[in-house]
């Protein structure tokens, strides 16, 4: 089979690999669509582990099922989680499945930028999501990223009537905008450096947008009835954006670190100026649980979250390198989807 082997953001090579062989409790999936995630282009995060076949936002068809698999059969249209929790450890039992050691070790073989992949037994047990007929393969690639947004907003305590500032209007930011609207936000404000993405932010539900270069907490307050944001969601790793976030949260508010920071970045904080007397919460989120994947699929099925209009590029497997360039050097791209069978 053909795979897109990742060596760096600027070096993705088409290579041949044997189709994985499955065990009795595993599935073999023909990958029909695989989204490129922003984490896929975090070169520093994986450069010491290359070469790799990346891709975790997948949808496809079961073409082989082990003899002990009873819930799924050949021909089923599915999406799947690459990371799944054990549901038994102290983290899982305390509602923190996404910091489970098992979740951090599980994965597909070899990855979603391949014509076929093997789903290990634990993924088959905990992380397969049958697709309704009305959900296309390309729409299904949004299940995983939307599930992460659901979890992030739950951990941040997003609720009706809040003013929410989303810093960074890439794919995650745009999903956060829509989810904030669905959760009953009073006002959704978004920032980005790219006019193309700011236009998308307004189209998908942002009440107010600012170019990042012109944004200040003062203009936020002026546009927001004299207040800063109840919730600030960081969807970019830029140092300046992190500093803006800390200056933009209202007393009693929360900052959600949704994106990883730049490599090696540390954040000095004035405890007195930021925390003391202000009751500010800093929190983070990572990945999502199987339950949140199911919830995300239902939001996509019912069109409560518009994912189709976020797709800007559909590329065959041979152009995965171009896809990485479009995501790592965004100009007029939002969601880039690879179609491995083309």
C-alpha positions in Angstrom: 0.0 0.0 0.0 1.0 3.6 -0.4 1.7 5.8 2.6 2.8 9.4 3.1 5.9 9.2 5.2 6.6 12.3 7.4 10.3 13.4 7.8 9.6 17.1 8.4 6.9 19.7 7.4 8.8 20.2 4.2 9.7 16.6 3.5 6.7 14.2 3.2 7.5 11.2 0.9 5.3 8.7 -0.9 6.5 5.2 0.1 5.4 1.6 -0.1 4.5 -0.4 3.0 2.9 -3.8 3.5 -0.8 -3.8 4.4 -1.0 -4.5 8.1 -2.1 -7.9 9.2 -4.8 -8.0 11.9 -5.3 -10.3 14.9 -8.6 -12.0 15.8 -9.8 -9.0 17.8 -8.7 -6.2 15.4 -10.0 -4.4 12.3 -8.5 -3.4 9.0 -9.8 -0.1 7.7 -9.6 1.3 4.2 -9.0 5.0 4.8 -11.2 7.2 2.7 -10.5 10.6 4.3 -7.9 11.8 6.8 -7.7 15.4 8.0 -4.4 17.2 8.7 -4.4 18.5 12.3 -2.5 21.5 13.5 -0.6 19.1 15.8 0.6 17.2 12.7 2.7 20.2 11.7 4.2 20.7 15.2 7.6 19.7 13.8 9.5 20.1 17.1 7.1 17.7 18.8 8.1 14.7 16.7 11.2 15.5 14.8 13.2 13.1 16.9 10.9 10.2 16.1 10.7 10.4 12.3 10.0 8.9 9.9 6.4 8.5 10.8 3.0 8.0 9.1 0.8 10.6 10.8 -2.9 11.2 10.5 -5.5 10.6 13.3 -8.6 12.4 12.0 -9.8 9.4 9.9 -12.9 7.9 8.3 -13.1 4.8 6.2 -14.6 1.3 5.6 -14.0 -1.9 7.5 -12.5 -4.3 4.9 -11.5 -7.1 7.3 -12.7 -8.0 10.8 -11.0 -10.5 13.1 -13.0 -13.6 14.0 -13.5 -12.4 17.6 -15.0 -9.0 16.6 -18.7 -9.1 16.9 -19.8 -5.4 16.9 -18.4 -4.5 13.5 -18.4 -6.2 10.1 -16.9 -5.8 6.7 -18.5 -2.9 4.8 -19.2 -0.8 7.9 -18.5 2.9 7.5 -16.6 4.1 10.6 -14.5 6.7 12.2 -12.1 5.8 15.1 -10.0 7.2 17.9 -6.3 6.9 17.7 -5.9 7.4 21.5 -8.2 5.5 23.8 -8.3 5.3 27.7 -8.2 2.2 29.8 -11.3 3.4 31.8 -9.8 1.6 34.9 -6.9 3.7 36.2 -7.1 6.5 38.9 -7.1 9.2 36.2 -10.0 7.6 34.2 -12.0 6.9 37.4 -11.6 10.6 38.4 -12.9 11.9 35.0 -9.5 12.6 33.5 -9.4 9.9 30.9 -7.3 12.0 28.5 -4.3 12.0 30.9 -4.5 8.2 31.2 -1.2 6.4 30.5 -3.0 4.0 28.1 -4.4 6.8 26.1 -1.0 8.2 25.6 0.4 4.9 24.3 -2.4 3.8 22.0 -2.4 4.6 18.3 -3.2 3.4 14.8 -0.9 1.3 12.6 0.6 3.0 10.7 -1.5 6.2 10.6 -4.2 7.9 8.7 -2.1 9.1 5.8 -2.1 5.6 4.4 -4.4 3.6 2.2 -5.1 1.1 5.0 -4.6 1.0 8.8 -4.9 -1.6 11.5 -7.1 -0.8 14.6 -5.6 -2.6 17.6 -8.0 -4.5 19.9 -8.2 -1.7 22.6 -9.2 0.8 19.9 -11.8 -1.6 18.6 -13.2 -2.0 22.1 -13.3 1.6 23.1 -12.9 3.9 20.1 -14.9 2.9 16.9 -17.8 5.1 15.8 -20.2 3.8 13.1 -21.1 6.6 10.7 -24.8 7.3 9.8 -25.5 7.4 6.1 -26.0 11.1 6.2 -22.5 11.8 7.5 -19.9 11.8 4.7 -16.3 10.6 5.1 -14.9 14.1 4.9 -17.4 15.4 7.5 -16.4 12.5 9.8 -12.8 13.7 9.9 -14.1 16.5 12.1 -15.3 14.1 14.8 -12.0 13.9 16.6 -11.2 17.7 16.5 -14.7 18.6 17.5 -14.6 16.1 20.4 -11.5 17.9 21.6 -13.4 21.3 21.5 -16.2 19.7 23.5 -13.9 18.6 26.2 -12.0 21.9 26.3 -15.1 23.9 26.8 -16.4 21.5 29.5 -13.1 21.9 31.4 -13.2 25.6 31.0 -16.7 25.8 32.4 -18.2 27.5 29.3 -21.9 28.3 30.0 -24.8 30.4 28.8 -24.4 34.2 28.9 -20.7 34.5 28.9 -18.4 36.7 26.8 -15.8 34.5 25.1 -12.6 35.5 23.4 -11.0 33.1 21.0 -7.4 33.9 20.1 -6.6 32.2 16.8 -9.2 31.5 14.1 -7.8 28.4 12.5 -9.7 25.1 12.5 -9.8 24.8 16.3 -10.7 28.4 16.8 -13.5 28.2 14.3 -14.9 25.1 16.0 -14.7 26.9 19.3 -16.6 29.8 17.9 -19.4 27.5 16.8 -19.4 25.5 20.0 -19.5 28.8 22.0 -22.6 29.8 20.1 -24.2 26.5 20.7 -23.4 26.7 24.5 -25.2 30.0 24.6 -22.4 32.6 24.7 -23.6 36.2 25.0 -20.8 37.4 22.8 -18.1 35.7 20.8 -15.0 37.6 19.9 -12.2 36.2 17.7 -8.7 37.4 16.8 -6.3 36.2 14.1 -3.5 37.7 11.9 -5.1 36.5 8.6 -8.1 38.4 7.1 -9.2 35.2 5.4 -9.7 33.5 8.7 -11.3 36.5 10.3 -13.9 36.5 7.5 -14.5 32.8 8.2 -14.8 33.6 11.9 -17.6 36.1 11.2 -19.3 33.7 8.8 -19.3 30.9 11.4 -20.7 32.9 14.3 -18.2 35.4 15.7 -19.9 38.7 16.8 -16.7 40.7 16.7 -13.3 40.1 15.2 -9.9 41.8 15.5 -6.7 41.6 13.6 -4.2 40.3 16.2 -1.7 43.1 15.3 -4.3 45.7 16.2 -5.9 43.9 19.2 -5.5 45.2 22.8 -7.4 44.4 26.0 -8.6 48.0 25.7 -10.4 47.5 22.4 -11.9 44.3 23.8 -13.3 46.2 26.8 -14.6 49.0 24.6 -16.4 46.5 22.3 -17.6 44.4 25.3 -19.6 46.8 27.4 -16.6 47.7 29.5 -15.6 44.2 30.4 -12.8 41.8 29.5 -13.7 38.2 28.6 -15.2 35.7 30.9 -13.5 32.9 29.0 -10.3 33.2 26.9 -9.5 30.3 24.6 -6.0 30.1 23.2 -5.9 28.4 19.9 -2.4 29.5 18.8 1.0 29.0 20.2 2.4 32.5 19.6 4.1 34.1 22.7 2.3 37.4 22.0 -1.1 35.6 22.0 -0.4 34.0 25.3 0.5 37.3 26.8 -2.7 38.9 25.3 -4.7 36.1 26.8 -3.5 36.8 30.3 -4.3 40.5 30.0 -7.8 39.8 28.5 -9.5 37.7 31.1 -12.1 39.3 33.4 -12.0 38.9 37.2 -13.4 35.5 38.0 -12.7 34.3 34.5 -10.8 31.4 32.9 -8.1 31.0 30.4 -8.1 27.7 28.5 -4.7 26.7 27.0 -6.1 24.7 24.1 -3.0 24.8 21.8 0.5 23.8 22.8 3.0 26.7 23.3 6.1 27.2 21.2 8.9 24.8 22.2 10.6 25.8 25.4 8.2 28.7 26.2 7.8 29.5 29.8 5.3 32.1 31.2 6.4 34.4 34.0 3.3 35.5 36.0 2.8 38.2 38.6 0.8 36.4 41.2 -0.4 39.7 42.7 -1.4 41.4 39.5 -3.0 38.3 37.8 -4.3 36.0 40.6 -4.5 37.6 44.0 -8.0 39.0 44.5 -9.0 38.2 40.9 -10.0 34.5 41.1 -8.5 33.8 37.7 -8.4 30.1 36.6 -5.8 28.8 34.2 -6.7 25.4 32.7 -5.7 23.2 29.8 -7.3 20.3 27.8 -5.8 17.5 25.7 -7.6 15.1 23.4 -11.1 13.7 24.1 -12.9 10.8 25.5 -14.9 8.2 23.5 -18.1 9.7 24.9 -17.1 13.1 23.6 -16.4 11.6 20.2 -20.0 10.2 20.1 -21.4 13.6 21.1 -19.3 15.3 18.4 -20.6 12.9 15.8 -24.2 13.7 16.7 -23.5 17.4 16.5 -22.2 16.9 13.0 -25.0 14.6 12.0 -27.6 17.1 13.1 -25.7 20.0 11.5 -25.6 21.9 14.8 -22.0 22.4 14.0 -21.2 23.3 10.4 -18.1 21.4 9.3 -18.6 21.1 5.6 -18.0 24.9 4.9 -14.7 24.7 6.8 -13.1 22.4 4.2 -10.9 24.4 1.8 -8.8 21.6 0.2 -9.2 18.0 -0.7 -6.0 16.4 -1.9 -4.9 12.9 -3.0 -2.4 11.0 -1.0 0.4 11.9 -3.4 -0.1 15.6 -2.5 0.1 15.1 1.3 3.3 17.2 1.3 1.4 20.1 -0.2 -1.3 19.6 2.4 1.3 20.0 5.2 2.6 23.2 3.5 -0.9 24.6 3.4 -1.4 23.9 7.1 2.0 24.9 8.4 2.0 28.1 6.2 -1.7 29.1 6.2 -2.9 31.8 3.9 -6.2 30.9 2.4 -6.7 27.4 3.9 -8.7 26.2 6.8 -9.3 22.4 6.7 -7.1 20.3 4.5 -8.3 16.7 3.9 -6.3 13.9 2.4 -8.1 11.2 0.3 -5.7 8.2 0.4 -7.6 6.2 -2.2 -7.1 8.9 -4.9 
